[in-house]
């Protein structure tokens, strides 16, 4: 299957932002629940546990990664049902992501932003986020899960070109 990548790169004074969007025919509150309730996040990313609140750290299981590792994720900001900012550090570096929802005319747009420290590895990172966001769409629609091999390595060149441009 050939998929078209949707991500774009915005350079800011603080670095670069990788931005991806998806749109849903649903109220923001329902999309928010899919992003934040552990039983629903388990369907597309993985379950989480802990006391969720700004400034707190939760444990998230990355179910769809090899060996389904658990990681700690800090909730940097939470403004239901509009904005969620998270950060984590792993063997690949520091990750800061922000998810925002805007609703208009019966549709809700999810804007996903990965605040990049540098652009190294953007080919893998971009393809990975396309995959996870399409997993999110599939979980919401009840459709079959996408296959990661349809995203990587085929999308790697697209994201590397964004960085080179």
LINHUMO-V889243 format. One record per run of one state. SS is the DSSP state (hx for helix, st for strand, lp for the rest). FROM is the first residue (numbers start at 0). TO is the last residue. If there is no record, write none. Layout:
BEGIN
((SS;FROM;TO) (SS;FROM;TO))
END
This chain:
BEGIN
((lp;0;6) (st;7;11) (lp;12;13) (st;14;23) (lp;24;26) (hx;27;35) (lp;36;36) (hx;37;40) (lp;41;46) (st;47;48) (lp;49;55) (st;56;60) (lp;61;64) (hx;65;67) (lp;68;68) (st;69;78) (lp;79;81) (st;82;89) (lp;90;91) (st;92;103) (lp;104;105) (st;106;115) (lp;116;120) (hx;121;140) (lp;141;146) (hx;147;149) (lp;150;154) (hx;155;163) (lp;164;164))
END
